[in-house]
Amino acid sequence: MRLIHGKGIGVRRAEVRRLLAKRDDVADFFDAPPERGGSGATVVVLIPGT
């Protein structure tokens, strides 16, 4: 899944990632590739079946 939060000064990005880090159904998350938003979007990998 890709969450688009915008680049800005990184406040929303940090908030999104803080929430993702607490979830049991999230395997990983990272910046999207440049052509898909770069640091303005976070790619989230979910754990199947959760």
C-alpha positions as CSV (number, residue, x, y, z in Angstrom):
1,M,0.0,0.0,0.0
2,R,1.3,3.6,-0.6
3,L,0.3,6.4,1.8
4,I,0.8,9.8,0.3
5,H,1.5,12.4,3.0
6,G,3.4,15.1,1.1
7,K,7.0,16.3,1.5
8,G,6.7,19.5,3.5
9,I,9.0,19.6,6.6
10,G,8.3,15.9,7.5
11,V,5.9,16.3,10.4
12,R,3.1,14.3,8.8
13,R,5.6,11.7,7.5
14,A,7.0,11.2,11.1
15,E,3.5,10.9,12.5
16,V,2.4,8.3,9.9
17,R,5.6,6.2,10.5
18,R,5.2,6.4,14.3
19,L,1.7,5.0,14.0
20,L,2.8,2.3,11.5
21,A,5.6,1.2,13.9
22,K,3.0,0.4,16.6
23,R,0.9,-1.8,14.3
24,D,1.1,-5.6,14.5
25,D,-0.1,-6.0,10.9
26,V,2.8,-4.0,9.3
27,A,5.8,-6.0,8.2
28,D,7.8,-3.0,6.9
29,F,7.5,0.6,5.6
30,F,9.9,2.8,3.6
31,D,10.0,5.8,1.2
32,A,8.4,5.2,-2.1
33,P,10.7,5.2,-5.2
34,P,11.2,8.7,-6.7
35,E,8.7,8.0,-9.6
36,R,6.0,7.1,-7.0
37,G,6.4,10.0,-4.6
38,G,9.8,9.6,-3.0
39,S,9.9,11.0,0.5
40,G,6.4,12.4,0.0
41,A,4.9,8.9,0.2
42,T,5.4,5.8,2.4
43,V,5.2,2.3,1.0
44,V,3.6,-0.1,3.6
45,V,4.1,-3.8,3.5
46,L,1.3,-5.6,5.4
47,I,1.6,-9.1,7.0
48,P,-0.8,-11.4,5.0
49,G,-3.7,-12.8,7.0
50,T,-3.6,-10.3,9.8
